[in-house]
Amino acid sequence: MAGSPERSAGPSPSHLAGGGDRGVRGRPQWLRVARALRSPLTRGARISEACAMLATLATLVRVAALRRTGRLSRRGGGRGLWTGRPQSDTDSVKPLEGVRILDLTRVLAGPFATMNLGDLGAEVIKVERPGAGDDTRTWGPPFVGTESTYFLSVNRNKKSIAVNIKDPKGVKIIKELAAVCDVFVENYVPGKLSAMGLGYEDIDVIAPHMVYCSITGYGQTGPLSQRAGYDAVASAISGLMHITGPEDGDPVRPGVAMTDLATGLYAYGAIMAGLIQRYKTGKGLFIDCNLLSSQVACLTHIAANYLIGQEEARRWGTAHGSIVPYQAFKTKDGYLVVGAGNNQQFATVCKILNLPELIDDSKYRTNRLRVQNRKELIKILSTRFEEEMTSKWLHLFEGSGVPYGPINNMKNVFAEPQVSHNGLVMEMKHPTVGKISVPENLAWRSLTLGSSLRNTAKEVCETSRILNTCREKVITIANLSQTKPGPAVRYSELKMSEANPPPLLGQHTTHILKEVLRYDDRAITELLSAGVVTQHEVE
């Protein structure tokens, strides 16, 4: 048929899992799967089981490719697909290497989830609209060249393919990609993708192995399910804005889209669990994540106060409804946040402020009493804090055991020595705008940098502020003076590697069509000419 993609032949069975990755009976994995496919199962009623086995076979092909290039070793004991140790360079393989993700999300919650998966080694194929792309590409200022910094912040380690999914040929491309991916992530209003033939029920037919994650505003069903979901609206409906803002002022939207980010993290964790579940059962599954549910779940103790104690929530500004003192105090030149969660910490605060008489005052002896007499106590403390500069208070609280810290603007955040020490800024080279810096998220940084740094946990407790909950055992300490960027979460036995910069719109379209789907040049040219796909050429 004219325009039909012609694909090159894939690996022969002798190449699957290296031809020698044997199970408990000594048979190669590909042979056991092939024989299972010839069993009565395939002659019976449950063809989906056979499709799941084919998905396993396809995964083995990808893992075999990693092994042939030395990226992954044979499994020890046959326990799991990605549990084997590398043959050499024990920290070179990323946890999700070999997992391929089809990403149909845009804006923040979905892209944040898939970026974190990409940071852990997954191959993320980001599907975007030709011409426009992800909405956040235009969200600015600020812009760097033509790229918005918003988009750059949550889209590294991805490949962009620009496909018109309103065109039947575009839908066909997405289905073909789904057949060779492990995870499908989307954030469309429920039913919209189903109308295009790309809903879970459609993908499940062609890829029963698929971990399909849908991120919506309010869930798949219910009275609000057909509404578009944005962070601020979900924050309002979920009650977050009701408890955010000045005590006697109006509700305030949090300064960063916490509902979106929390949903992204829920989706990230759910997808990881879905991959483990698929390994156990051989079947894919559907994951329903939504902004409303994520934020209501994050209300935690605030929700419990109402559900159990019938106490309506209110705004406290920077203060805490159940702990006093725990809030920001104005100083001569700024603000300092101090929290005293127990009587000992409160006594320490009083000593530092040179207010020892408050320690044994009958009105403040317990936290319950301090909460009851909040206004009077806070007035006394506030008056004292305003008498000194922030730097003076920082010096006095140092080493006290009381939680404290200044309220920083962005300049001071990234000048903070601990932020620099933790390496929370990643630098990378963008194909059009040059070097850019973005915040680190969930990736890794090596915690095993040399046998000469071995110490007992007791020694670590004495010398490191980071490792403050230790046990009597020998551990390996990172060289904390290294200059490579680090993440929000660190893993031992994994080495930090350079990240790929956020992609240009359609930067990898022809690469994906050719290398992943095996389209020939003629078919790709026809799709480009018809506007079904677009390609951004990098000079």
Secondary structure, DSSP 8 states (H G I E B T S, - for coil): -TT---------GGGGGGGT-B-TTS-BHHHHHHHHHTSHHHHSS-HHHHHHHHHHHHHHHHHHHHHHTTSS---STT--TT-S--SSSTT-S-TTTT-EEEEE--SSHHHHHHHHHHHTT-EEEEEE-TTT-SGGGG--S-EETTEEHHHHHT--S-EEEEE-TTSHHHHHHHHHHHHT-SEEEE---TTHHHHHT-SHHHHHHH-TT-EEEEEESS-SSSTTTTS---HHHHHHHTTTGGGSS-TTS-----SS-HHHHHHHHHHHHHHHHHHHHHHHHS--EEEEEEHHHHHHHHTHHHHHHHHTT-------TTS-SS-SSEEEEE-SSSEEEEE--SHHHHHHHHHHTT-GGGTT-TTSSSHHHHHHTHHHHHHHHHHHHTTS-HHHHHHHHTTSSS-EEE---HHHHTT-HHHHHHT-EEEEEETTTEEEEEE--B----S---GGGEEEHHHHHHH-SS--S--SSEEE---TT--S---SB--TT-----------TTTTHHHIIIIIS---HHHHHHHHHHTSEE-----
